[in-house]
Amino acid sequence: MRLFTLINCLWLVSCFPSAKSSQSLNVTGSSTVAPLVAEIAKRFEERYPDYKINVQTGGSSRGISDAMKGTADIGMVSRALHQQEQALKHYTIASDGIGLIAHRDINIEDLSHNQVLAIFQGKVKNWLPITGQNQAITVVHKAQGRSTSELFIKHFKLKYQDVDAQIIIGDNEQGIKNVSSIPGAIGYVSIGAAEHAAKQGRAIRLVKLEGLQPSTKAVASGNYPILRPLNLVIKDQSNPDALKFIKFARSQEVFDIVRKLDFVPPKI
């Protein structure tokens, strides 16, 4: 009888595990925000071992769409929300800017507003009149629907189809990879991502815009024309697990991660 009872107890334990199961959160969206959220998620999982945070990119548009539809618990959006997106609740976890990057061998320190327009509209196709170097210009442009391209063309008062690009890329890493590997290339990416890549020795240089250096310091001071918040968004504010992660992602416990990736912590 005792043996039978023991076997039954073991069967119950194996078939009905503890009610304390792991909690999984799906986070999708901006490729700018994703590396930061991935690092924050690692620390969160160390602090709370019962949680698993799944981070996927796809652009801010995906982050908005997935959060709206409920196919993701949290969306990542590297811009302010539009009027039609106000059903979502946003939480800023860092600030960033958008900066011009050129191949390191291009002798360019500063570009005027009109020079940027001429380059990206294809009116100037060689660096010769700008730098004195006889080198063809390769324009690297972000895909339509990406918040980075949206903010870039808005700042320069362009339409997406106005840009005469030779290469269309998705995330920041693709932009940095193309610009660093193609002599004469120019593009624009997250300032934080560009500074981080430059520190790692990638063959890019951040180019001033109208004398203003794109830098984390400039973002922090607000002294740069193309700035943006890096947001986490949710539709369902009744999800305690999502709110727990967002609170952690906005806390001083992760400000060192934000700074390490060359972003600016939020003011809380």
Secondary structure, DSSP 8 states (H G I E B T S, - for coil): -HHHHHHHHHHHHHHS--S---EEEEEEE-TTTHHHHHHHHHHHHHH-TTEEEEEEES-HHHHHHHHHHTSSSEEEESS---GGGTTSEEEEEEEEEEEEEEETTS--SEE-HHHHHHHHTTS--BSHHHHS---B-EEEEE-TT-HHHHHHHHHTT--GGG---SEEESSHHHHHHHHHHSTTEEEEEEHHHHHHHHHTT-SEEEEEETTB--SHHHHHHT-SSSEEEEEEEES-TT-HHHHHHHHHHTSGGGHHHHHHTT-B----
